[in-house]
Amino acid sequence: MTSRLEERMGLKLERACVAAAGRALRTEQGHGVLELPETGKLGEEQLGQLEATAVADAEQHLQEGEDQGQRLFLVGYTVTRFLLDGYPMTSLLGHTGRKVEADVVATFLPGEVVDSLYAVLREAGLEVASLTLEPIAALNAAIPAELRLLNLALVDIGAGTSDIAICREGSVVGYTMATVAGDEITEALMRTYLVDYRTAEEMKAALGQSETITFTDILGMEQTCGAEEVLAAADQAGQSLVDEVAARVLELNGGAPSALFLAGGGSKLSSLREKMAQALGMDPRRVALAGAHFKTSAFSDTVELEDPEYTTPLGIAVSAGLGLISDSYRILLNDRPAKLFRNGRLTLLELLMMNGYGYRDLLGRNGKSAVLEVDSRRVVFHGEPSQPAVLEVNGAPARPSDVIHAGDKIRFVPATPGADRKVTVREVLERLGAQSLLADGVPLALEDEVPAGVRLQTGAAPVAEKPEPPAVSEPERPAAESCRLTLNGRTLLLPPKPEGGPYYLMDLLERSGIDFEHLDRPVRLAVNGQAGAFQQVLRPGDQVEIRYEA
């Protein structure tokens, strides 16, 4: 194909603009809950966390199903319902309450699809110039950006699937697809009139063009039928298509849109527009074929571009040519092009989720603490803290809620989990100032690891140390200094780290008393009154806050 195009055009092709098919998308519902410590006004930071929780829930459902173990890139999501203290709301911003909930429909693209697209182009000797989704490309051709403040929907009816995109308030906010499309109508005509696929396609295209349709069936007999009769034969399949697509639009958008555009070859079926309006409860004048707006971004002296069948291929060209794609060459993540499938306002957290990371990659996981029962007392040895995540934009520390812009260079190193705590008998004795330790009455040696799940008792008689082989002496390290600071109003004296390194804000998460494994409300991180980052280095005298937002 590449060589034929090069011969026809008389030039060497080096790069290509591509779009992932809508049938590859995975759509799932998610639910998020955020409980506030006290009644307070809801801000954008809290709403962002609520929606991120709901998106993570949707991804978890996919990971538990047929997409288990796959890398999933977030493409976009739309909120279908808000609840404030159990009452439905259209918006939560600025309201006050104690418990907020959100339902979302989130769309993901499996990483294998992206990898396959790149591999195919490499086989063809081409580089990827831009990458988007077919629904986005179609929408860029059919609905100009200046119209997207309205709540609009695009349905691209292809052969095997129908792709759906939703926009509002200037951005594309949701995508999904229905597994019904034009082939269902074609197959209905094949069964009714005993014709092959190509003939049925020609019959379908002729509907609305003439009053009679002439065709030759598989027996070689020429037949002529009225267009109304052929349309009636396709009616049941067409209605099934309409019902499925309408249900998907209502689910994704949370109701009927202000207007709907039909694109793709399957959209030209006579009466489809009226059926779609009826299924959505819309005025038929608000359901139209795509094509009227093609002239705002493209023109041709030889082809009638208003045909809705050209929507997706034209959209790919228009999107790349006019810079309408927030594509991979505009923002770098760890020195590589970021995957950005959505236009409009994006936060760092959304970008990370689009590239296969999750909220846990920001927080990390502290190692499990060893909880012992010694002389009927609870003794805790904390697990190793996770290494803090590094999140920077253009070389400066950043927060997950920060908005990204074209040209930004982002560096992200996920938090690494801390090691689980293993405790020796020597450590327990040093902590308690005792001379010996028994497990269920059996003495333990000093270098033994304390067993889990047993009752421990201290004793008066010292335990002999195990003989140790001679060791090569290590060079002495300079003595590290302790770090005295304040956490939530309490003075802390942090012992020097064994390797002499600094303390980070992340190191104090476990000492805050907050269960970050089951976080259900926003947390304030601040150092000396300023918003802090996980990887921020702490210094003696710092005033640190790690507490639930008021």
Legacy VTK file of the C-alpha trace (Angstrom):
# vtk DataFile Version 3.0
C-alpha trace
ASCII
DATASET POLYDATA
POINTS 550 float
0.000 0.000 0.000
2.797 2.448 0.878
4.613 1.863 -2.409
1.402 2.264 -4.424
0.646 5.567 -2.750
4.197 6.778 -3.282
4.029 5.881 -6.973
0.674 7.606 -7.374
1.766 10.775 -5.564
5.328 10.910 -6.824
6.957 11.395 -3.422
8.483 9.418 -0.572
6.202 8.837 2.455
7.935 9.005 5.829
5.245 9.662 8.453
1.545 8.915 8.891
-1.297 10.212 11.026
-3.281 7.359 12.543
-6.367 6.777 14.666
-7.249 3.824 16.884
-10.589 2.231 16.034
-13.459 2.855 18.384
-14.081 -0.889 18.657
-10.860 -1.171 20.672
-12.190 1.052 23.453
-13.173 -0.409 26.825
-15.926 1.415 28.680
-16.888 0.804 32.317
-18.873 2.484 35.076
-17.234 3.569 38.305
-18.392 4.924 41.651
-16.488 7.245 43.971
-17.202 8.328 47.562
-15.593 11.132 49.558
-16.450 11.748 53.200
-15.517 15.104 54.690
-14.546 15.484 58.361
-16.994 18.346 58.758
-19.449 20.294 56.666
-17.533 22.587 54.324
-17.628 24.157 50.897
-16.525 21.825 48.098
-13.697 23.043 45.872
-12.146 21.858 42.617
-9.385 19.915 44.415
-11.927 17.812 46.311
-14.061 17.237 43.224
-10.989 16.181 41.256
-10.137 13.616 43.922
-13.724 12.354 43.959
-13.788 11.880 40.188
-10.322 10.258 40.199
-11.582 7.763 42.781
-14.555 6.902 40.563
-12.308 6.485 37.494
-9.985 4.200 39.484
-13.033 2.126 40.466
-14.008 1.753 36.796
-10.478 0.653 35.903
-10.529 -1.856 38.754
-13.719 -3.408 37.349
-12.032 -3.831 33.957
-8.920 -5.322 35.519
-11.082 -7.876 37.321
-12.820 -8.836 34.064
-11.644 -9.769 30.583
-8.967 -7.055 30.561
-7.182 -8.520 33.582
-3.486 -7.705 33.575
-3.637 -5.348 30.582
-2.100 -1.885 30.550
-5.005 0.514 30.225
-4.723 4.116 29.065
-7.486 6.441 30.232
-9.053 8.097 27.196
-11.740 10.128 28.905
-14.662 10.002 31.269
-17.929 11.737 31.975
-19.758 12.120 35.281
-23.277 10.751 35.016
-24.467 11.500 38.555
-23.481 13.468 41.642
-24.883 12.869 45.135
-24.558 15.277 48.056
-25.456 13.657 51.384
-27.624 11.229 49.409
-29.418 13.848 47.279
-28.934 13.990 43.466
-27.134 17.124 42.239
-26.170 18.435 38.809
-23.036 20.113 40.226
-21.188 19.986 43.542
-18.815 22.919 43.173
-19.383 25.480 45.929
-21.940 23.375 47.824
-21.512 22.241 51.420
-21.958 18.746 52.799
-20.397 15.797 54.603
-20.542 13.006 52.018
-20.267 13.318 48.235
-20.524 10.607 45.604
-20.006 10.446 41.856
-20.833 7.925 39.159
-18.728 8.020 35.992
-18.535 6.276 32.652
-14.818 5.961 31.890
-13.228 4.865 28.627
-9.855 3.143 28.332
-7.656 1.989 25.470
-5.618 -1.204 25.970
-1.880 -0.662 25.651
-1.641 -3.529 23.154
-3.709 -1.534 20.655
-1.296 1.388 20.751
1.719 -0.929 20.504
0.165 -2.695 17.508
-0.471 0.560 15.652
3.146 1.600 16.066
4.357 -1.863 15.015
2.260 -1.869 11.828
3.575 1.527 10.790
7.149 0.432 11.437
6.564 -2.564 9.149
5.355 -0.143 6.476
8.483 1.965 6.904
6.589 4.885 8.438
6.776 6.873 11.656
3.725 7.934 13.687
3.207 11.662 13.171
0.132 11.815 15.389
-2.140 9.400 17.205
-5.771 9.894 18.126
-9.024 7.934 18.277
-11.462 7.546 15.421
-14.321 9.120 17.442
-12.158 12.187 18.174
-11.072 12.502 14.558
-14.662 12.248 13.362
-15.771 14.842 15.893
-13.003 17.256 14.838
-14.326 17.109 11.281
-18.029 17.222 12.093
-18.226 19.630 15.045
-15.992 22.749 15.031
-14.404 23.709 18.354
-16.513 26.860 18.684
-19.676 24.722 18.896
-18.443 22.492 21.707
-19.658 24.713 24.499
-22.969 23.038 23.714
-23.758 19.489 24.787
-23.396 17.658 21.466
-23.067 14.007 20.472
-21.543 12.389 17.403
-22.474 8.861 16.306
-20.211 7.389 13.611
-22.005 4.336 12.193
-19.459 2.141 10.468
-19.693 -1.405 9.201
-19.075 -3.360 12.407
-19.393 -0.822 15.231
-20.887 2.577 15.971
-18.510 5.007 17.683
-19.935 7.661 19.995
-18.336 10.877 21.275
-19.781 13.495 23.635
-18.651 17.105 24.055
-19.691 19.915 26.363
-18.234 23.106 27.836
-15.552 23.247 25.164
-14.100 19.741 25.654
-14.681 16.197 24.492
-15.687 14.433 27.695
-16.697 10.877 26.834
-16.438 8.073 24.324
-18.010 4.680 23.897
-19.133 2.355 21.143
-22.011 0.058 20.288
-21.412 -3.360 18.740
-24.165 -2.809 16.184
-23.744 -0.919 12.921
-24.408 -1.013 9.186
-23.560 -4.697 8.742
-26.686 -5.698 10.669
-28.831 -3.965 8.045
-26.775 -5.432 5.190
-27.144 -8.951 6.606
-30.908 -8.475 6.984
-31.158 -7.662 3.265
-28.941 -10.654 2.387
-31.292 -13.009 4.240
-34.483 -11.486 2.896
-33.507 -11.259 -0.793
-30.839 -14.018 -1.086
-28.116 -11.671 -2.283
-24.386 -11.472 -1.566
-22.807 -8.857 0.683
-21.777 -6.479 -2.116
-25.247 -6.509 -3.662
-26.913 -5.918 -0.285
-24.601 -2.947 0.282
-25.600 -1.494 -3.091
-29.283 -1.985 -2.252
-28.821 -0.239 1.091
-27.057 2.697 -0.572
-29.875 2.997 -3.145
-32.539 3.481 -0.473
-33.746 7.047 -0.616
-32.210 7.540 -4.075
-34.959 5.969 -6.204
-38.456 4.515 -5.863
-37.467 1.065 -7.151
-34.369 -1.069 -6.637
-33.136 -3.638 -9.165
-30.708 -6.385 -8.169
-29.565 -9.913 -9.046
-29.870 -12.621 -6.383
-27.469 -15.534 -5.761
-29.534 -17.716 -8.168
-28.767 -15.340 -11.016
-32.324 -13.998 -11.237
-32.831 -10.274 -11.691
-35.490 -8.753 -9.449
-37.034 -5.341 -8.958
-38.601 -4.256 -5.649
-40.072 -1.036 -4.389
-37.792 1.014 -2.145
-40.446 1.020 0.565
-40.500 -2.780 0.557
-36.708 -2.998 0.883
-36.787 -0.391 3.626
-39.376 -2.435 5.505
-37.117 -5.504 5.259
-34.339 -3.516 6.895
-36.612 -1.905 9.464
-36.164 -4.374 12.328
-32.364 -4.395 12.045
-32.350 -0.595 11.761
-34.522 -0.257 14.871
-32.222 -2.555 16.844
-29.274 -0.401 15.825
-31.096 2.775 16.851
-32.189 1.373 20.220
-28.670 0.202 21.114
-26.977 3.438 20.052
-29.586 5.589 21.804
-29.128 3.638 25.035
-25.368 4.165 24.874
-25.753 7.901 24.240
-28.154 8.298 27.179
-25.862 6.302 29.479
-22.706 8.192 28.503
-24.244 11.663 28.463
-26.625 11.218 31.385
-29.554 12.202 29.143
-30.311 13.372 25.627
-27.790 15.873 24.161
-28.754 19.271 22.793
-28.065 18.020 19.263
-26.766 14.858 17.608
-24.764 14.355 14.398
-24.835 11.075 12.456
-21.705 10.142 10.503
-20.324 7.183 8.595
-21.720 5.190 5.702
-24.419 3.596 7.862
-25.867 7.004 8.751
-27.276 7.508 5.265
-29.988 4.871 5.667
-33.365 6.443 5.004
-35.500 7.070 8.134
-32.556 6.453 10.502
-32.437 10.103 11.546
-36.112 10.171 12.507
-35.853 6.879 14.403
-32.845 8.156 16.365
-34.658 11.358 17.349
-37.632 9.358 18.556
-35.497 6.936 20.584
-33.727 9.831 22.313
-36.883 11.883 22.809
-35.433 14.719 20.721
-36.862 17.102 18.152
-36.007 15.563 14.712
-34.638 18.952 13.685
-31.870 18.465 16.278
-30.602 15.231 14.694
-28.631 15.797 11.483
-26.192 14.114 9.141
-22.583 15.236 9.574
-21.021 17.144 6.695
-22.418 20.650 6.921
-19.343 21.865 8.825
-16.668 20.105 6.754
-16.224 23.252 4.659
-14.926 25.209 7.661
-11.693 23.184 7.685
-11.296 21.520 4.262
-12.241 21.883 0.615
-11.890 19.914 -2.631
-12.307 20.746 -6.293
-13.055 17.130 -7.237
-14.867 15.482 -4.309
-18.120 16.420 -2.597
-16.835 16.486 0.967
-20.258 16.921 2.564
-20.783 13.141 2.418
-20.975 11.848 6.050
-19.101 8.717 4.916
-15.902 10.813 4.749
-16.145 11.958 8.362
-13.438 9.784 9.959
-10.711 9.851 7.244
-11.264 13.558 6.721
-11.170 14.040 10.485
-7.759 12.358 10.764
-6.330 14.705 8.150
-7.996 17.809 9.575
-6.996 16.949 13.169
-3.329 16.599 12.293
-3.157 19.347 9.686
-4.767 22.007 11.860
-3.119 20.903 15.119
-6.412 19.876 16.727
-4.971 16.820 18.453
-3.437 17.050 21.914
-1.068 14.467 20.507
2.095 12.887 21.711
4.531 15.480 20.413
3.139 18.384 22.406
3.891 17.081 25.904
6.797 14.908 26.999
6.534 12.446 29.869
9.911 11.155 31.033
11.471 12.362 27.752
8.994 10.382 25.649
5.850 11.559 23.869
2.870 11.316 26.203
-0.317 9.606 25.095
-3.059 12.244 25.090
-6.337 11.146 23.579
-8.435 14.051 24.779
-8.561 17.762 24.059
-9.229 20.498 26.585
-8.154 21.059 30.179
-6.043 18.267 31.668
-4.442 17.872 35.083
-1.222 16.023 35.808
-3.202 13.222 37.458
-5.345 12.770 34.332
-2.256 12.707 32.124
-0.638 10.064 34.306
-3.788 7.921 34.178
-3.821 8.296 30.380
-0.345 6.810 30.335
-0.969 3.753 32.479
-0.237 5.113 35.974
-2.657 5.155 38.911
-3.210 7.181 42.058
-1.284 4.594 44.086
1.829 5.323 42.016
1.801 8.780 43.608
1.351 7.630 47.209
3.245 4.365 47.222
2.821 1.813 50.001
4.692 1.708 53.283
6.006 -1.671 54.360
3.841 -3.633 56.770
4.563 -2.925 60.412
5.430 -5.720 62.815
2.924 -5.692 65.682
4.035 -7.781 68.655
2.377 -8.675 71.937
5.015 -8.634 74.685
3.974 -9.141 78.314
0.374 -8.437 77.179
1.492 -5.082 75.784
1.298 -4.034 72.132
4.686 -3.145 70.651
4.880 -1.787 67.084
7.893 -1.687 64.799
6.997 0.411 61.786
7.604 -0.871 58.268
9.995 0.919 55.976
8.452 4.037 54.387
7.968 4.050 50.655
10.331 6.087 48.567
8.465 9.258 47.565
7.230 9.781 44.036
8.962 12.442 41.966
6.624 14.708 40.011
8.086 17.686 38.184
6.954 19.973 35.374
9.698 21.758 33.482
12.132 20.991 36.303
9.983 22.342 39.161
8.062 20.260 41.767
4.380 19.922 40.883
1.126 18.644 42.360
-1.243 16.090 40.780
-3.977 18.742 40.519
-1.815 21.150 38.479
-3.058 21.838 34.944
-0.674 20.940 32.118
-0.032 22.970 28.988
1.298 22.351 25.499
5.085 22.016 25.469
5.382 20.949 29.111
8.120 18.466 30.000
7.036 16.176 32.818
9.242 13.934 34.922
7.524 11.251 36.968
9.127 8.535 39.055
6.485 6.379 40.786
6.721 5.867 44.515
8.372 2.568 45.430
6.905 0.457 48.253
8.769 0.154 51.516
10.018 -3.164 52.876
7.934 -5.068 55.407
9.391 -4.887 58.933
11.342 -7.848 60.211
12.239 -7.716 63.897
15.049 -9.531 65.722
15.054 -10.467 69.394
17.919 -8.008 69.961
15.756 -5.119 68.666
12.878 -6.024 70.989
15.177 -6.223 74.004
16.811 -2.894 73.193
13.373 -1.277 72.795
12.080 -2.663 76.123
15.315 -2.622 78.134
14.911 -6.324 78.930
17.508 -9.092 79.159
15.790 -12.034 77.449
12.719 -12.874 75.360
10.594 -16.024 75.355
8.030 -17.194 72.794
5.346 -19.311 74.462
7.890 -20.042 77.191
10.749 -20.997 74.854
13.849 -18.731 75.049
14.884 -17.023 71.811
18.440 -16.265 70.664
19.434 -12.637 70.208
19.741 -12.784 66.418
16.565 -14.820 65.864
13.721 -13.204 63.949
10.748 -12.788 66.247
8.007 -15.214 65.109
4.607 -13.823 64.248
1.391 -14.679 66.049
2.884 -15.831 69.332
2.761 -14.395 72.831
6.075 -13.043 73.975
7.390 -12.637 77.492
10.497 -10.896 78.770
12.777 -12.680 81.223
15.463 -11.725 83.732
18.221 -14.073 82.575
20.231 -12.855 79.578
20.376 -15.020 76.461
23.785 -15.997 75.125
24.636 -14.480 71.788
25.313 -16.737 68.847
28.988 -16.867 67.893
29.719 -14.630 64.940
32.583 -15.152 62.411
35.166 -12.371 62.165
34.070 -9.603 59.851
36.052 -7.162 57.754
35.800 -3.748 59.329
34.024 -1.099 57.259
35.305 2.439 56.965
33.656 4.713 59.483
30.875 6.940 58.189
30.487 10.468 59.402
27.835 10.614 62.120
24.469 11.717 60.726
22.469 14.298 62.623
18.957 14.014 64.043
16.205 16.182 62.606
13.850 18.009 64.971
10.665 19.387 63.420
6.951 19.811 64.099
4.207 17.548 62.691
0.634 18.732 63.171
1.722 20.813 66.171
3.720 18.011 67.819
7.512 18.116 68.118
9.265 15.162 66.490
12.906 14.172 66.879
13.732 11.992 63.910
16.776 9.737 64.345
19.424 9.920 61.621
18.838 7.586 58.691
21.325 4.696 58.495
22.592 5.928 55.137
22.712 9.516 56.336
20.191 10.730 53.747
17.563 13.447 54.229
13.979 12.995 55.352
11.186 13.632 52.850
7.603 14.690 53.415
6.618 11.162 52.332
8.532 9.751 55.322
6.066 11.343 57.753
2.860 9.967 56.197
2.786 6.957 58.513
3.427 9.133 61.571
0.403 11.319 60.770
-2.116 8.710 61.957
-3.947 8.766 58.581
-4.669 5.445 56.865
-3.430 6.170 53.344
-4.313 2.633 52.234
-8.032 3.463 52.649
-8.079 7.199 52.005
-11.656 8.499 51.728
-11.263 12.260 52.110
-8.869 14.985 50.971
-5.592 15.426 52.857
-3.640 18.656 53.287
0.115 18.403 52.806
1.971 21.568 53.798
5.446 22.625 54.896
5.792 25.967 56.667
2.319 26.956 55.520
2.936 26.226 51.817
1.532 23.298 49.839
4.036 20.450 49.935
5.024 17.701 47.491
5.688 14.061 48.407
9.358 14.297 47.448
9.996 17.584 49.304
13.123 17.478 51.476
12.523 18.348 55.132
14.915 20.427 57.230
15.271 20.948 60.982
12.683 23.377 62.319
10.147 22.791 59.514
6.452 23.062 60.450
4.734 20.121 58.698
1.009 19.502 58.285
-0.445 16.154 57.183
-4.083 16.233 58.163
-7.554 15.902 56.713
-8.863 19.006 54.979
-11.281 21.019 57.087
LINES 1 551
550 0 1 2 3 4 5 6 7 8 9 10 11 12 13 14 15 16 17 18 19 20 21 22 23 24 25 26 27 28 29 30 31 32 33 34 35 36 37 38 39 40 41 42 43 44 45 46 47 48 49 50 51 52 53 54 55 56 57 58 59 60 61 62 63 64 65 66 67 68 69 70 71 72 73 74 75 76 77 78 79 80 81 82 83 84 85 86 87 88 89 90 91 92 93 94 95 96 97 98 99 100 101 102 103 104 105 106 107 108 109 110 111 112 113 114 115 116 117 118 119 120 121 122 123 124 125 126 127 128 129 130 131 132 133 134 135 136 137 138 139 140 141 142 143 144 145 146 147 148 149 150 151 152 153 154 155 156 157 158 159 160 161 162 163 164 165 166 167 168 169 170 171 172 173 174 175 176 177 178 179 180 181 182 183 184 185 186 187 188 189 190 191 192 193 194 195 196 197 198 199 200 201 202 203 204 205 206 207 208 209 210 211 212 213 214 215 216 217 218 219 220 221 222 223 224 225 226 227 228 229 230 231 232 233 234 235 236 237 238 239 240 241 242 243 244 245 246 247 248 249 250 251 252 253 254 255 256 257 258 259 260 261 262 263 264 265 266 267 268 269 270 271 272 273 274 275 276 277 278 279 280 281 282 283 284 285 286 287 288 289 290 291 292 293 294 295 296 297 298 299 300 301 302 303 304 305 306 307 308 309 310 311 312 313 314 315 316 317 318 319 320 321 322 323 324 325 326 327 328 329 330 331 332 333 334 335 336 337 338 339 340 341 342 343 344 345 346 347 348 349 350 351 352 353 354 355 356 357 358 359 360 361 362 363 364 365 366 367 368 369 370 371 372 373 374 375 376 377 378 379 380 381 382 383 384 385 386 387 388 389 390 391 392 393 394 395 396 397 398 399 400 401 402 403 404 405 406 407 408 409 410 411 412 413 414 415 416 417 418 419 420 421 422 423 424 425 426 427 428 429 430 431 432 433 434 435 436 437 438 439 440 441 442 443 444 445 446 447 448 449 450 451 452 453 454 455 456 457 458 459 460 461 462 463 464 465 466 467 468 469 470 471 472 473 474 475 476 477 478 479 480 481 482 483 484 485 486 487 488 489 490 491 492 493 494 495 496 497 498 499 500 501 502 503 504 505 506 507 508 509 510 511 512 513 514 515 516 517 518 519 520 521 522 523 524 525 526 527 528 529 530 531 532 533 534 535 536 537 538 539 540 541 542 543 544 545 546 547 548 549
